[in-house]
Amino acid sequence: MAFLWSLVVIDPLIILSTILCGCVSIVLTLFDKTGNAGIRIGRLWARSLLVFTGARVRVEGLNKIDTHGKYVFCSNHLSYMDTPVVLGHIPVQFRFLAKRGLFQIPFMGTHLKQAGHIPVPLEDPRAAVRTLSLAAETIQKKSVSLLIFPEGGRSEDGILQEFKDGAAYVAIKAQAPGEAAGR
């Protein structure tokens, strides 16, 4: 019964929210070159997914975050819901690093580019290092925080993977404090 409910109700709601929020985001970011409008719509989308799926989220430590500060946030990536959880609950303007392949998906890629997220070319280590330097510059010049999934991608088996060094590199280069988000 739960599978049928998911297939008939939850999945269509997620698809509808994704299409609606994606369209609004793309239109708004045509007029807002900062990407901030895209993030606001992304937060709305993320929270809608959490509501539709019945996910309960408890957030601790928000009182330690200066909403005008610049941070490097790190989160594990054990499920498809990690992005909506973090996107829906970090109370600062931030961008995230995402594998370049996501930027090549029609519609989603447009939103990611226009919102100012940063593509990471996982297949080219030198280009990935240049991307980390660009991420540090983004934090400094645009006064936004950065979200990194330091495992380098979502876990295929639900087991926490070894963290790569990129998040520490970006935090040091940008002179930004780091905050860990996770379960």
TAQUIJO-V272332 format. One record per residue. N is the residue number from 1. RES is the residue in one small letter. BURIAL is 1 if it has 9 or more other C-alpha atoms within 8 Angstrom, else 0. Layout:
n->(N,N)
res->(RES,RES)
burial->(BURIAL,BURIAL)
//
This chain:
n->(1,2,3,4,5,6,7,8,9,10,11,12,13,14,15,16,17,18,19,20,21,22,23,24,25,26,27,28,29,30,31,32,33,34,35,36,37,38,39,40,41,42,43,44,45,46,47,48,49,50,51,52,53,54,55,56,57,58,59,60,61,62,63,64,65,66,67,68,69,70,71,72,73,74,75,76,77,78,79,80,81,82,83,84,85,86,87,88,89,90,91,92,93,94,95,96,97,98,99,100,101,102,103,104,105,106,107,108,109,110,111,112,113,114,115,116,117,118,119,120,121,122,123,124,125,126,127,128,129,130,131,132,133,134,135,136,137,138,139,140,141,142,143,144,145,146,147,148,149,150,151,152,153,154,155,156,157,158,159,160,161,162,163,164,165,166,167,168,169,170,171,172,173,174,175,176,177,178,179,180,181,182,183)
res->(m,a,f,l,w,s,l,v,v,i,d,p,l,i,i,l,s,t,i,l,c,g,c,v,s,i,v,l,t,l,f,d,k,t,g,n,a,g,i,r,i,g,r,l,w,a,r,s,l,l,v,f,t,g,a,r,v,r,v,e,g,l,n,k,i,d,t,h,g,k,y,v,f,c,s,n,h,l,s,y,m,d,t,p,v,v,l,g,h,i,p,v,q,f,r,f,l,a,k,r,g,l,f,q,i,p,f,m,g,t,h,l,k,q,a,g,h,i,p,v,p,l,e,d,p,r,a,a,v,r,t,l,s,l,a,a,e,t,i,q,k,k,s,v,s,l,l,i,f,p,e,g,g,r,s,e,d,g,i,l,q,e,f,k,d,g,a,a,y,v,a,i,k,a,q,a,p,g,e,a,a,g,r)
burial->(0,0,0,0,1,1,1,0,0,1,1,1,1,1,0,0,1,1,0,0,1,1,0,1,1,1,0,1,1,0,0,1,0,0,1,1,1,1,1,0,1,1,1,1,1,1,1,1,1,1,0,1,0,0,0,0,0,0,0,0,0,0,0,0,0,0,0,0,1,1,1,1,1,1,1,1,1,1,0,0,0,1,0,1,1,1,1,1,0,0,0,1,0,1,1,1,1,1,1,1,0,1,1,0,0,0,0,1,1,1,1,1,1,1,1,1,1,1,1,1,1,0,0,0,0,0,1,1,1,0,1,1,1,0,1,1,1,1,1,1,0,0,1,1,1,1,1,1,1,1,1,0,0,1,1,0,0,0,0,1,0,0,0,0,0,1,1,0,1,1,1,0,1,1,0,1,0,1,0,0,1,0,0)
//
